[in-house]
Amino acid sequence: MNIKSSQNLVQEALKTIKTISPIEALEKVQKKQCNLIDIRDATELQSTGRIENSFHIPRGLLEFLIHPKSTYVEKEKLDLEKEIVLFCAAGGRSALAAKTLKDMGFENVSHIDGGFNLMKNSGFKIK
């Protein structure tokens, strides 16, 4: 049996997706050039706080909620023409999620290297 580890999957994903720094992400947010999407679990948001002006779509629901025909996209007024910038706690889950969105057909997708752990010290406001 040849089962890939989560680390192997992340390394493979990183070869095919766009990775940006927290500073690059902050610039995109300030210029209103992206949808900043937090894919951490609700319990993580409760314990560490939430990035101001980010959308929350838990990783387990991402493929369902980000589809252009979903009620979430309509209700939250996600502009899917803008870049989708994903983040998690450290960057592993968001790398896998970015690859999944590319597999779905989204082209303008990236993830933040270092995730929330680096973002909170890079000028993002936590609420």
Beta strands, then each sheet from edge to edge (+ up, - down):
strand 1: 18-20
strand 2: 34-38
strand 3: 55-56
strand 4: 83-87
strand 5: 109-112
sheet 1: 1+ 5+ 4+ 2+ 3+
end
